[in-house]
Amino acid sequence: MNKGPMQFTEYTEALYKGERVEGMDLMPEALPLFAATAFNQRTLSDVRKVYGDKGFTYIRCKNPNREALAEAVSYLEHGEATLILSAGMAAISTTLLHLLKAGDHVVCNADIYGETLNIMQDILPKFGIETTLVSFMETENIQKAMRPNTKIVYTEVVSNPCIRLADIPAAAKIAHAAGALLIVDNTFTSGINIKPIDMGADIVINSMTKFMNGHSDAIGGSITSTREMVDAIDVDCRLFGTPGDPFDAWMILRGMRTIGLRVTKQSENAAKLARALEEDPHVLHVNHPSLESDPQHGLAKKLFHGDRITGMLSFQVPEDMDKIDDFMGRLNFAHYAMTLGGYRSSLSHPVTSSHNHVPDDVRRAMGITPGLFRLSVGIEDAEDLIRDFKQALKAFD
Ligand SMILES: Cc1ncc(COP(=O)(O)O)c(C=O)c1O
């Protein structure tokens, strides 16, 4: 039956992408887990055919669960193709090691995930690759840092933990004018809230461990780009042994089916909670670009749809450690957790975790004080969350 060319919303389409895999005649309502390390062939001509068609041979080369998840991610991120890797860090390191060689230079946002910075500062120099770190808050900084040998401009959409935005279209313009590629880590925002590829990014990376999976129970990473780029990176991915595990790919696709509902609600909840925290007399400062007081509110309006920006926010309370412990103990939701993007709210304290090794004066200059909490907002009822935070903040009375 020809149903005709109909257009549906992303919320609907995201439920169906990757539901069938090549070579499978059955039509299960949910894609099964293919844990097999290899696929049998009957004859040598079948072997030649499966190699020629780049079909399913060995688990590190191609796996149906990774293929299905890749189709869903490509749809969401508006890319031609996607590679599924074992972690967000695998996606980042594989992409950089594939694209760069000795003598190349990277311009990187200084305000990004600490372990990505470790790759830039500790791993790439071993291969003769230099990185200049600059704040992407002012676009002129990117332009000034560009060199004739700059091959990559690298940023996240939203920084951790101060929730600062990078102007993706402006960064793309600068990178392309210099013949460099723009790589964007979309982990804090996801393809539901922003499509960096539509804004000029050449490659989009996600730690699927976070909002993409959304259930705090699987690890994975993705690289989305053109078919040509993804096929080229895939060659190195197989050599490095960084492809994703089928079970995690299966779990993440299951989690991703509800990304439209989850991330929309998480982002709207974050905006509501940010407003409530800003009004609370115990809170010194709130970082969330949905707030009119936020210096990047104008940029947020340009890049995002209304309050659908990110489920991440951070806020500052007085630097009284006993009261901070009391506050955390009083919260009913928002448990402390070294992750983000799950369906339940979770808290982290950058000074004792991600930024523990950074000297205090440097941290303070970055806006990270011992009173700063980062919050990954879940899908709880917004009013419940607000009530719970307000009662717990009374610890600072
Ligand atoms: C922005 C960002 N990118 C990448 C990563 C790395 O992801 P993974 O832990 O899946 O390797 C993280 C982890 O927290 C992250 O926050």
The ligand as an SDF file (V2000), in Angstrom:
LIG
                    3D

 16 16  0  0  0  0  0  0  0  0999 V2000
   30.2810   16.9690   27.3020 C   0  0  0  0  0  0  0  0  0  0  0  0
   30.8260   15.5940   27.4560 C   0  0  0  0  0  0  0  0  0  0  0  0
   31.4420   15.0120   26.4220 N   0  0  0  0  0  0  0  0  0  0  0  0
   31.9500   13.7730   26.5090 C   0  0  0  0  0  0  0  0  0  0  0  0
   31.8850   13.0530   27.6790 C   0  0  0  0  0  0  0  0  0  0  0  0
   32.4700   11.6670   27.7550 C   0  0  0  0  0  0  0  0  0  0  0  0
   31.4690   10.7280   27.6790 O   0  0  0  0  0  0  0  0  0  0  0  0
   31.6360    9.1950   28.1670 P   0  0  0  0  0  0  0  0  0  0  0  0
   31.6340    9.2100   29.6400 O   0  0  0  0  0  0  0  0  0  0  0  0
   30.4430    8.5220   27.5420 O   0  0  0  0  0  0  0  0  0  0  0  0
   32.9270    8.6980   27.5990 O   0  0  0  0  0  0  0  0  0  0  0  0
   31.2380   13.6130   28.7870 C   0  0  0  0  0  0  0  0  0  0  0  0
   31.1410   12.8710   30.0560 C   0  0  0  0  0  0  0  0  0  0  0  0
   30.6530   13.3490   31.0530 O   0  0  0  0  0  0  0  0  0  0  0  0
   30.6940   14.9190   28.6720 C   0  0  0  0  0  0  0  0  0  0  0  0
   30.0870   15.5130   29.7150 O   0  0  0  0  0  0  0  0  0  0  0  0
  1  2  1  0
  2  3  1  0
  2 15  2  0
  3  4  2  0
  4  5  1  0
  5  6  1  0
  5 12  2  0
  6  7  1  0
  7  8  1  0
  8  9  2  0
  8 10  1  0
  8 11  1  0
 12 13  1  0
 12 15  1  0
 13 14  2  0
 15 16  1  0
M  END
$$$$
